[in-house]
Amino acid sequence: MVTPSKNLWHCFGCQIGGGPIDWVMKQRGVSFRHAVELLKSDFPLAADAVEAPVKRSTVRSLPAPVSFDADDRTLLVQTVDYYHEALRQSPEALAYLASRGLDHPELVERFRLGYANRTLGLRLPEKSRLSGADIRARLQKVGILRESGHEHFNGSLVVPVFDETGHVSEIYGRKIRDDLRKGTPLHLYLPGAHRGVWNEAGLAQANGEIILCEALIDAMTFWCAGFTNVTAAYGVEGFTDDHMAAFRRHGIKRVLIAYDRDDAGDRAADRLAERLIAEGIEALRVRFPKGMDANSVAVRMTPARQSLGLMLQQAEWIGRPRTEPAPASPSEPVVPLTADVPDVEPPPAGDELMMDLDDRTWRIRGWKKNLSPEQMRVNLQVRRAHPESPGYHVDTLDLYAARARAAYVRQAAIELGLPDETIKRDIGHVLLKLETLQDDLITQTTTPAEAAPVLSAEDEREALSLLRSPDLVRRIVLDMERCGVVGEANNLLAGYLAAISRKLDTPLAILIQSSSAAGKSSLMDAVLAMVPPEERMQYSAMTGQSLFYLGETDMQHKILAIAEEEGVRQAAYALKLLQSDGELTMASTGKDEASGNLVTRQYRVKGPVMLMMTTTAIDIDEELMNRCLVLSVNESREQTKLIHERQRMKQTLEGLLAASDKEAIIALHQNAQRLLKPVLVVNPYAGQLTFLDDKTRTRRDHMKYLTLIRAIALVHQHQRPVRTVEHRGRTLPYIEVTKADIALANRIAHEVLGRTLDELPPQTRRLLSQLQAWAIDTAKANNLPLRELRFTRKQVRDALHWGDTQLKLHLSRLADLEYLAVHRRGTAFDYELLYDGKGDGKHLCGLLDAAELSQKHGYDGERSGCEINRSESGRARVGPWPADGRHGHQHAQSQQSRGVRGDEDVADASFAPNAHLDAIGADPVIAGN
């Protein structure tokens, strides 16, 4: 008896029953956990799938995650990959990471963290079988399985340590539950001696200073807080020769020992410091509150970056190796205040300054924050390495405040065992050096931003040749493809034109959307590379208030590029205002530097700004989407083949030569964009254009279309006559839009704007198209009407080769919008295609074909005079040219003699976004370039 409403079954003959899991356990003869894994994997579980129920199954139905013929190293890597996938699908393990403050979006992927959820053994053959005995023995040998057959890291967060070849050298496991039976170890490692160094890439970028933690959880805490120059020992006695060798290999000069603040941690830190100093490395001790470690500090004292940063700033100096013998007596030589101050060691590239005065070492931090000559607030630390009277003192003070300076001198003299006069003289040296550096800093910060470089005659000639090229649009796309991006012609052109629109009063905005690793960043980088550096600002993330504190004109007519839309969530409101209103204003309270009173200051940032971002999100904020052109990266299999071909080509001699040409191509386009001026653009055909008007959002989309036309005209400004008109006593220069500009804009808008007006995201629309073609072929092959075809998600996954996670998401969206019908079949689902192929997402936006535009428009299309006059009849007439148009014809001929074609020629030469470009090498203009 099956009761669908309760999802239960009962056998009256056997007097047993239960739910789906009980059914699988009885039918397959497997354990509870094994049955759950079978159900999760969508394995076929029909009653006739086996001949008869078995008491206990010895044949595994789930695929093994490791290769039986792999070597030991590969086995470890494959096991780590299996644990990594298990973590991504385990809410319990992800919640544990969040509870420890380890919820950085890149942490899990960057370090391949995993979770041993006790399911590895369910996917291996039983040990009673030959293949099972062999693979289990090998996994036991490498330390994944114990002698009992259980997984060594059961119920643990798994942190692998990789060597430089990508193989696993060590694995650390931390139980995610603390309610285990007494005596259960919480920390686990692979058997044998510890090997390898976690986050060795951080040592390579550490610039000589590294944070060393006692445990990997603490090290990951520092990494999540932004301190990526961090690694970890394997416990209090776990600093190995591999660590020391890595320190030597990467030139580590200073180690901040961030062991736990307990008796064991203090003792281990002291022993480690002696070893480091003997190796020529300076040692400092990061002292957390008593009984706490880095992770507990970060969790309890938020924000973690600020609390951990404070602990690092207050690190106590233990010792450093001396390159010279210490003086025989502690007597202080008399040094005049005007003596040469020892140079900085090394020169101050960051916010920290080091000075050696005899046996005293001074460390100054925070000096770069003093942009006013009225204050010198710093964090000042002095250490004395004298063997008979070592000492240490640190405090934060304003060196221009006499009372604070005197208190510091008095306390430092006591701690170091020196006369007050000695400390006074040292502070005098420090103050003189800081004032010199501060003067240079203030000069740098008040110097206007670097202007565009002056082009040489040769560079200007080449740039003008590009801008006057009759096939300019085709040249743009080809040059960008030669710089590394293939198969994205329409997106490259749309992005390039949007970048040019920054010179208009209402620039476009670009949002590049794709799945992870599909190439959205490469597309954005290719577009930004063509923009002069002084006209773009590129960030990985922005805080909510950061935009308001930029200079008033720092962003005017520039590109603001953000690596990920996720990184500007806090600044989303300000970005929308800047895009819509063209400026930002904010009133903020601050302290008056002269009086110390609180005053209200007004901050203003002027636009317009061209915005460019990327995102992997399928559901994009509607407010943001309304303001942007959405470019979708081509994720087809054919595109992947093209990318693979380009990647292989880069390894050949041809690829090497192409890479050497890339810099020249980029420089040429940057110079060309420097020659483009923000001239006014007039569209004489505007009154005849059409656009969809069935949605209110098309009010903004229509402006995107018109701005796209103006951007196309702007990039051709050196091929158009500059006209002028007198208005209110001013002479306004402008250029005009041609029908070729509108034709090109129509081609781009059909795909780009049509995509934004589609109710389906691009990836969902692509799945629907592939699904329809597959369903039609399958129905024909089975002699079924299309409406009678039923299919499962697994069938679609096998046929279309989509990932399961993506498929679940997109099929659910198609079902919600009634492109698919869902039919319940027990605990599984069947799908039915309701889509009839109409409204396939290729919106034409209601645009008028450029060929249908009338030749009669506001002004005579052949005129080339410098001002507009009125004839006696009141009709507009152009400058000095007679009515017969002869001079206009001569002007057109002169334009063509300079390489500029008429409207028809430009229309023929304009780029067709979907055209194949293999034959471009025969073009003499391109070959000459």
N, C-alpha and C positions, 0 to 999 in steps of 0.2 A: 504494500500500500504506500503510495507516494502522495504527500500532501503539499502541493506547490505553494499554497499560501503561507505555510510555515517552513517550507524548505526542509522537510523531514521525510524519512522513510521508515517502514516497519514491516518485518517479516513475521507473520503469524505462525508459520510452521516452525521457525527457529526461535521465536520469541526474542528477537533482537531488533535493534533499530538505531536511529541516530540521524546525523546530518551528513553533508557531503564528505567531510573528513573521515567520519566513521565508515562510510561506504568504500572509500578508497583503501582504508586500512584493511577492511575485510576482503575486498575484491582482489587487492594486489599483495596482501600479506606483508605490509610495510609498517613502519613505526609512525607515530603521530607526526613527528617533524618531517619525515620523508613524504607522508601524504600531503602535508601543507606545501612542500616544495613542488610536488607534482601538480597540484592545483594552481600554484602561482605561475608555473611555466606553461600553462595552457595545454598540457599534455593530453592526447586523446584518451578518454576514460570510459568509453562506451562499454556496455556489458559484454559485447561480443569481441572486444579487443583481445581477450585472453580466453582460452578454452574453458577454464573453470577456476573458481576462486582457489587461491593457494594459502596454506597456513603461514608460510614464511618465504618471501621471495629472496632469491640470491642473485637475481639478474637486475642490474641497475638500468632504470629507464631514462634517467637524466644524463645529459652529456657530461663527460669528464672535463674539468677546467684545465687539465695539464696534459701534455703529450707524453705518452708512455715511452717513446724513444728519445726524449730530450735528455741533455746532459744535466748535471746537478745545478749548474748556474742557471740554466734556462728554467728548470723546475722551480727554483726560488722566485724568479721573476714572474713566472706564470701564476704562482700561488699569490704573490703580492698583488698582481692584477685582479685575481678573483676576489681577494679581500677588499680591494679598492671598490670594485663594483658593488660588493655587499654593503659597504659603508654608504655609498650614494643612495641606496634603496632602504636604508635602515633608519627610521625615525628615532629609534632609541639611541643609536650611536650619535646621530647628528644632534640630538638634544643634549647628550653628554658634552659634546664639543662646545655647544652654546653655553652650557652651564659653567664651563671653565674659561669662557671668554675667547674661545678659539673658533669664532664664526667669521673669520675673514674670508671673503668670497674666493680667494685664490689659494688658500692654504691647502685644502684637500687635494686639488689637482697638482699644485706645484710640488708637493712632497709625497704624492701618491699614498696618502693615508688610507688605511683600510680597517675592516672590522671582521674578526673571526666569529662568525655566528653559528658555528657547529654544524655547518651544512656541507663542508668539504668532503667528509667521509661518505655522505649520501650519494655523491657523484662518482665514487671510486668503486671498482668491482670488489666483491667480498674477498677477504683474505683466503677463503677456501678455494678460490679459483687461482689459476696460475698467474694470469695477468694482474689480478688484485694483489696477490702476495708480493709480486715483484715491485709494483709501483708503490705499495705501502712501505716496503722495506727501504726503498730509496728515499721516500719522504721522511722516514724515520732517521735515516742516515744524515740528511741535511738539517734535521731539527724541527721539521714541521709537525710530525707525529711523534708521540711517545711510544714506549714499549707496549703500553696497554692498548694502543690503537687510537687513542683519543688525540684530538688536536692540541698541540702544545699551548697555543694562544687562545683557547676557547674563551669566549666572552670578553675579549680584550680589544681595545683600540690598538691597531697595528701601525707602527711608524718604521718604515724601512730606511736603511742607510745605503746609499748607492756609491760605488766608486766611480772613477773618471771614465770607465768604459761602459757605464750604465748597468753593471751587474750589482746584485744585492750582496753587500759585505756584512751587514748586521741587521737584525730586526729587534725592535723594542715593543713589548706589549704591556698595556696598562688596563687592568680590569675596569670596566665602566660601572660596575656595581660594587658598593662598599658593604653590602649586607650578606657577604659570603660567610661560610662557616669559618670558625676560628682556625688560624694557621694557614689559610689559603694565601699564597703570595700574590700581592697586587702588581708587582713589577716582574716582567719576564724578558729574557733574552735568548738568542740562539745558544746552543751548547758550545763550550770552548771559549777561547780568549776573545775579547772584544776586538773588532776590526773596523777600520774605516772612520770617517769624520762626517758627521751630519752637516749639511749646508756648507760644503766646502766652497761652493760658488760665492757665498757671502764673504768668505775669507779673501777671495780673489779681488773683491771690490771694496775691501774694508779700509784701504788707505793706511794700513799699518796699525789700526786699533780694532780689537775684537772684544766682544762680550762673551764670557765663558760661564755657562750655567751648569748646575749640578745634574739636572734632569732635562730630558727632551721636552717635556710639557712646559717647563719654564722657558726654554729656548724658543719654542713656538709662540709663547706669550709675548716675548720681546719682538719676534718677527711680525706678529699681527699688529703690534703697536707702532710699527714703522721702523724699528731698529733691526735692519736686515743683516748687519755685521755681527751675527751671533752664531754660536755653536754650543754644543753641550758635551760634557763628560758622561760616562755611564755610571753615575753614582759618585759618592764621595771619594771612593778609591778607583774611579774609572777613568782617570786621565791617562792615556796610553801613549806609547811611542809614536803611533800614527798621528796623534794630535800634535806632538812636538814637531814631527817631520813636516806636517802641513803648515805649521806656523813658520818654520824656516823657509819652506817653499814659496810662501806668499809674502814674505818680508814683514811679519807681524812684529811691531816694536813695543806695543803696549797692550796689556790684557787687563780687563776689568772683571775680576772674579766675582760672579753673582751667585755664589752658593747660598744654600738655605741659612737663615739666621738661627742656628741652634748649635749645640756644643760640637756635634760631629761636623757640621759645615764649617765652623770657625777653625777647628783643628786641621781639617783638610785644606782649607784656604791658606793657612799659614805654611803648611808643608809645600803646597803647590807654588806659593810665591817664592819660596827659597829656590825651588827648581827652576822657575822662570828667570829669576834674577841671575842665576848661575849661567843660564843660556843667553844672557844679554838682552832680556826682555823686561821692561818696566812693568810692575805689578801694582794694581789698586784693588781695594776691597769695597764692593758695593754692599752697604749695610742696610738690610731691610729691618723693619720693626721686629723685636724679639719674637721668635717662634714663627715667623712668616717667611714665605719664599716669593719669587717673582710673580707666580700665578695668583697666589692669595692676595698680594698687593694690588694686582691689576683688577681682580674681581671686586674687591671691597672698596678700592679708592679710584673711582672713575672720574674723568676719562683716563684710560690706562696709559695713553701716550704721555700725558702730563705727569702722572704719578711716577711712572718708571723713569721718565726723563729727569725728574727731580732727584730720584735715587742715584742715577748715573752722575749727575752734576755734583752730588755730595759724596761721591766715592772717595774713600780715604786712601791716601797714598801709602804704600808699604815700602817700596824701595825700587831703585833703578841701578843698573850697572854703571860704574864710573869708568870713564876712559882715561882719567888722570888720577894719580894718587892723591888722597886727601891731605890738606895741610897738616903739619906736625902739631900746631897749636890752634886753639879756637879764636885767637886774637884777630880782630878785624882791621884790615888796612884802611887807612883814611882815603876815601875816594871823593874828590870834589864833585859837587852836584852837576857841574858842567862837563864832567868826563863823558867820553863816548859810551853810550849805552850799548851793551851787547846786542847783536842782531838777533832777530826772531829765529827760533829753531823748531820747525822749518818756517819759511816765510808764511805770514798769516793768510792762508787761502780761505779758511773758514771763519767761525766765530770764536776761535780759541787761540790764545797767544801764550807762548812759553818763553821765559827769560831766565838765564842762569847768571847769578851774581855770587861769585865765590862758591861756597858750599850750599847756597840757598837757591832753590828753584821756585820761580813764581809762575803761576798759571792764572791767566785772566780770561774770563768768559763773559759774553754779552756786550762787549765793547762796540759792536757794530750797530746796536740798537740806539746809540746816543747820536741822534741826528741834529741835536741842538747844542750849540757851543756853551750853553749855560749849565749843562749837567754832564756827569761822567759816572753813571751808575753801572757797576760791574760786580761780577762774582770773583772774588780775589782769594787765591789759595797760595800759601807759602809752605815749602817743605825744606827741612834741613837734613842733609845726609851725613852729618858729622858723626863719626863712630862713637864718640864719648857723650854727645848730647844731641841725639836726633829729636826732631820736633815737627809739629804739623799744626797749621791753623787755617781756617777758611771762614769767610763771611761775605755777605752781600752788602755793599755800601756805595754811597756817592762820594767819589774821591775829591769832589769840590766842596764837600761839607766838612768843615774843620773839626766839629765835635765827633762825627762818625769816624773820621780819619784818626783822631787822637785815641779813640777807644780801640780801634783796630791795632794801632801801634802798641798800645799798652798790653793788650791780651796776647798778640803775636810774640812780643818780647818775652813774656812769661813762658809761653809754650815752647819756644825755641831756645830759651836760656841765653838770650843775647841782650845787650843794652838797647834802650829805646832809640838811641841815636842811630844805631845800625839799621833798624827797621825803617826809621824815617828816611835815611838816605836811599834805601832800596825803593821805597814808595815814590820818592822823588824821581828816580830813574824810570820807574814804571809810568808815572804820570806824564813825563816828557815824551816817552815813546807813544803813549796813547793819544796825546794831543796831536802829534805829527800824523799818526794814522787817521785820526778823526778828521783832520783838515782835508786829507786826501779823499776820505769817504764822503764828506759833505759835498766836495767839489764834484765827485762822480755822480752823486744822486741828484744834484741840481743841474747837471749838464743836460741840455735837450737831447731827446732821442736821436740816434744816428740817422742822418738823412740818407736818401737813396744815393748810391755811388754815381759818380759822373762817368758816363759812358765814353769810351774812346770812339774816334771816328769810324774805325773798322767795326766795332761792336754795334754802333748805331746803324751803320749801313746794312749789316746782316739782319738786324732786327727789323728794319724798315722793309727789306726785301721779303721777309716772311709775312709781314702785315699786308703788303701789297700783292702777295701771291694770289693769282686768280682762283686757286683751289685751296684757299687758306683753311677752310674747315676740314678738308681731307688731310691736309698737312698736320693739323693739330692732333687728330685721332691717331694717325700713323706714328707721329713722334712719341705720343704717350704709350702706344703699344711697343715701340722700340725700347722704351724705358722699362718694360717688364710686365705690363698688364695685357693679357690676351682675351679675346672673346667678349669684351665689355664695351664695344664701340659706342653704343647709345648712352650708356652710363658715363663713360669718359667725357663725351661731348657735353652732356647735360651738366656734369660737375664742373667742367672747364668754363662753360658759359655762366653758370651760377657764380663762379669765382670772379669772373669779369664784372658781374652785376654789382660788385661791391663799390664800383665807381659811380653807380646811379644813386638817386635819392631814396629809392625803395628797393634794396637788394633782395635777392632770393635767399632762401635757406635750404640746406640739404640735410636729409636724414637717410643714411645708408643702412638698410635692414637686411640681415641674413642670419643663417644659422652660424653657430660657432665654427671657426676655422674655414669658413667659405670664401674669405678674401675681402671682407668689407674694409679692413684696415689698409690692405694693399691698394684698394681703389681710392680711398681718401688720401693716402700718402702720395699716390701718383698725381692727383689733382693739385695737392698742396705743393709738391715739388716744383710745379711750374709757376708758382706765385713767388714774387720777390720776398726774401726773408723779412724785410722791414715792413711788409704789408700783411703779415699774418702773425697770429698769436695762437700757440698750440699748448693745450694743457691736458693732463690725464684726468683731473677732477677739479671741482671748484666748490668752495663753501658758499653758504647762503648770502654772505655780505661782501664777498671778495670783489664782485663787479663794481660795487659802489665806491670803493676806495682806489680805483684806478685814476689816472690823470684825466682831466676833463676832455682832452682830445686824443688820448692814447689809442682809442679804438675806432676813431672816425675813418670811415671808408677802408676798413681792414677786415680780415677774415678771423673769426674766432672759431678755432677747431677744438673739439673735445673728443678724446679717444673713445669714450663710452657714454651713452646717454645715462647710464646708471650713475656715473660720476658727477652729474650735475642736478641730481634730484633736489638738493637743497637750494640750488640757484635757479630752479626752473621758473619761478615767478619773475625774477629779475630778467632772465633771458627773454621771456615772452614780452615783457614790457619794452625791452630794448629793441626787439624785433618789430613790434607793432607801433610804438610811439616814437622810436628813433632816439630816445634819450632816457636816462635814469636820474632821479633826484631823490635825495634822502637827507633828513635832518637827524643829527646825532649829537649826543652830549659828550663833551670831552673837557679836559682840564686845560685852562689857560696857562701857558708856559711861564708867563711873567708874574701873574698874580696868584696862580694856584686855584682860582675859583672855577667852578663848573660853568661852561658856556655851551651854547648850541651852535654847532657848525653845520653848514649846508654842503653836501657833496653832490656833484653833478658830473655825469658822464654822457658825452654827446655821441650820437650815432651819425649816420646809419652804419650798421655792422652786418656783415654777411656771416651767417651761422652755419657750421658744418659739424655733424655728429654721426656716430655709428651706434647701432643697437642690435642685440640679439632677441629682443622682446617681440613676441607676435602681437600682443595687444599693446598698441602705442597710445599714449595719452592723446585724447582727441584734440585738446587745445594745442599741443605741440604739432600734431599731424596736420591741422588746418593751416599752420604757418609754414610748412616745409614741403619741398619736393621730395617724395620718398623714392629712393633708388633701391631696387632689389637686385642683389648679386645673382648671377646665373649659377644655379646649383645643379645643373643637369650633368648627366654622365659624360656627354660629349664635351662639355666645358672642362670637366676634370681631366679628360684625355688631353685637351689642348694645354692645360696647365702642366701636366706631366711632361709633355713634349718640350715645353719651354724650359722646365727645370732641367731636363736632360741636355737641352741645347746649351744651357749656361756652362756645362762642364766641358764643352768642346772649344776648339780654337775660335770658331765663329762666335761663340758666346763670350769668350774673353775679349774679342775685339769689340763686340757690341757693348759690353760693359764699359769699355774705355770711351765709347762715343756718348754714353749716357750723360756725363757731366757737361759735355759741349751742348747737347740738345737742351738740357735743363737751363743752362746759362742763356741760350738763345731765346727761349720762351720767357724767362724772367726779364731779360732786357726788352723784349717786345712788349710785355705788359707794363713796363716802366714808361714806355712811349705812348701808352693809351691815356688820353686825358678825359676827365669827367665832363664831356661835352653834352649838351642837351640833345635829346632825340625826339623827333616829331614823327608820328605815324599818320600819314595822309589817308591811309586806308582804314583807320580805326572805326569810322562810322559804318562800314560795311561788314565788319567782322561779327561772328556769331559765337555763342557758347551755351552750354546747357544751363537751364534756369529752373530745374525741377527741385533743387535743394538749396537751402539757405547757405550752406557751406561753399557753394560754387561762387559766392560773392568774393571770397578770398582766392579760390582757384582761378577765377577769371583774371584777377590781378597778377597772379603768377604767370599766366599765359601771356598777358600784355608785357610784363617785365621781361619774359624770355625773349620776346620779339625785339625789345629795346636792347637787350644784351647782345643779341646777334648783330644788330646794326652797329653797336658800339665797338665790337671787335673788328668790324670792317671800316672803321672811321677813316683810315688812311686810303680807302678806295672810294670814298664819297666826297663830293664837294661840300665844303663848309659854307652854309648860307647864314645870312644875318637878317634880323628884323629889328626895326626901331619901335620901341614901346616905352611910353612914359619917360622919354628922354634917355633911355638906355639902349645900347646895341646888344642884342642877344644872338650869339652864334649857335647854330644847331646843324644837325645832319638829319636826313630823312630815311625812313624805313622803305625798303623795296619789297616787291612781291616775292623775291627770292628769300628774303628774311622770313616772311610769313610762311612760305612753303616749308622751310627748314624747321621753324618753330612748330608747325603742324605735325611734322614727322616725329619730333621729340615728344610733343604733348600727347599724341595718341597713345604712346606707351607709358610715359611718366605720369602725366595727369590722369590718364585713364586708369592706371593702377591705384592711385589714391582715391578715386571715386568708386572703386570696386568694393563690394561689401565683404569680400573675402581677402585675407592677407595673401601675398604672392605665393608663399609656400603652400597654403591650403588650396589656392587656385591651381597650382601645378599638380598637386596630388589628385584633385578632381579630374583634371584633363587626362592624366595617366590612368586613373581608375576607370574612366568612361571607355577609353580605348581598350583596356584589358577586358572589361566586362562584355563589350560588344564581341570581341574575338572569342571569349570563353563561351558566351551564349550560342554563337554560331557553331562552335565546335561540338557542343552538346545538343544541338537542335532544340534549343529552348528560346521562347520569347524573352526579351531582355528583362521584362517585369517579373518573370518567374525565376530569375537567377538569384540564388542566395549564396553568400560567401562569408567567410570568417576573417577575422583580423590576421590570423596566421597565413591564410591563403594570400591575402594582399601583401603581407610582409615577404613571403617567399617569391611572389611574382614581381613585385616592384622594387624589392631590396631596400625598403625604408627601415629605419631604426624603430624599435618597438615604442620607445617613449614618444618620438615624433608622431608616429602613426596613431597612438591613442589620442593625442592632443588634437590632431587635425581631423580625424574621423569624428570625434566628439563635436567639433565645431560644425562639420558638415551635417551631422545629425540634428544639431540645434537649429540650423538654418533650413532644415528639411530638404537638403540635397540627397540625403540617405534616409531610409527607414530602418529602424532597429527592431528585430524580432527576437524575443527571449526564447531560448531553447535550454530548459533546465537552468543550470548555473552559467551557461554560456550564452553568446549572442550571435545572431546572424544579421547580415546587412542586406538591404535591397537598394539598388540605385534608382532614385527618383528623377535624377537630372536628365533633361532631354537635349542638352547641348545648346539651348538658347541662352543668350546673355552670358557669353563665354568670358566676360571680363575684359574684352578688348574694346573698351569704350572709345568712341571717337570724339567725345566731349562736345558734340554738336558744332564742330568747326567748319567754316566755309572753306572750300578748296581755293587755294591762291589763284588758280587759273580762272576762277569765276569773278575775281575782283575787277571792277570797272576801271578803265584807264582815266576816266574823268573823276578827279578828286579835287581837294582843296586848291592845289596850285598845279601849274603845268609841270609834268614830270621831267621835262627835258631842260628846265631852266638851270642856269649855273651862275647867275649874277650875284652880287653881294648884298643887295637890299631889295625890298618889295616896294614897288610904286603902284599907284592906282592910275588907270587910264581915265579918260573923260567919261567913259561909260560906267565907271565905278568898279570894273572887274580887275582883279589882281593881275599885275603885269610884272615881269621880272626885269629889273635893272635896265641896262642900256641896250639889250638885244632887241632887234626888230621883230615884228610879228611873224615873218616868214620862217623863223626857226633856223636860219642858216648858221648863225653863230652857235646855236645849240648843237647842230650836227657837227660843226668843227670841234666843239668842246668834247663831244663824245669820242671823236676820232683821237683827240689829244689824250683823253683818258686811256683809251686802248693802247696808244703808243707807249704809255707809261706802265702798261701791264694791268690796267684795270678794265674789266669787261662791263658790258651793260647788264641790265636786269636779266635778260634771257640767258646770257653766258654764265652769269653767277648762279642762276637757277640750275643750269645743266651741270655745273661743276660742284654744286653743294653736295655734302656728304649724305649718302643714304645709309642710315644707321645699321641696317641688316645686311648690307652688301659685303661680299667676301673681298679681301684686299690682297690676295696673293700676287696679282699682277702689278702691284704698285712700284716694284723696282724698275720697271721700264719707263716710269715717268721721269723726264729729264730734270724737272725742278727738284724732285725728291732726291734723285741721284746726285745732283749738284750739291744739295745740302749735306 
